[in-house]
Amino acid sequence: MKHEWRRAEKGWYLPKSPTRLTLPQLNFITLTGAGDPNQPAFGEHVAALYPVAYQLRMALKRGELGDPYEYTVYPLEGVWTTTDGSRGATLNKAALKYKIMLRQPDRLTVADFEAARDQVLAKKTNPYFADLQWETYAEGTVVQAIHHGPFATEAETFAQLQQVVAENDLQVTPTMGDYWHREIYLTDPRRTAPEKAKTVLRYRVRPRD
């Protein structure tokens, strides 16, 4: 049976309201970048992730890495911060720092990833293929909610999450290094009108000191 993340892990990716949950260790293909995501370099970064993810998906489906296994490719994710401390209304997009990623099934290993990346490098061209990394990471306890609408209005949903944080005597803690928050893109901004976009916004949290 095909693994559909929208069904099997609905609580992780499709929360109906602001939610607190604990996530286990997960695998990701990642790529680190900086700058305004509206500039072409960000699109090239995103484009570097998918060929390797699809190479791994097909290898699993064909049974080349154990028993045949079919699944839907996970949605694009990103963790974000800035190098100058700017936020909200004063956000300097040119100072953004990000790590974008695609989650991978638990049965895959770094060796599988490296083999798939080498195969893609031999067939396709992208200046960022060689910079792709394999990371295993446990987010731990998080609060999250779905933001409906354009990225410019995300502050409204972050305010809801901050209320959940305060009501539960929590504090936000950096994720995957020094990144402020995680975003999971349930819709493709290239094909979806901004007002119809859906993005999971997530804070990593811990009990307040």
Protein Blocks (a to p, Z undefined) as FASTA:
>chain_A
ZZdfklmmmmmmmcfbdcddddddddddddddedjfkbmklmmmmmmmmmmmmmmmmmmm
nopnocaddddddddddddddfkopahjllcfklpccdddddddfkbcfklmmmmmmmmm
mmmccfklmmpccddddebjadddddeddfklmmmmmmmmmmmmmmnopadddeehjafb
dcddfbdfklgcfklgccdddddddddZZ
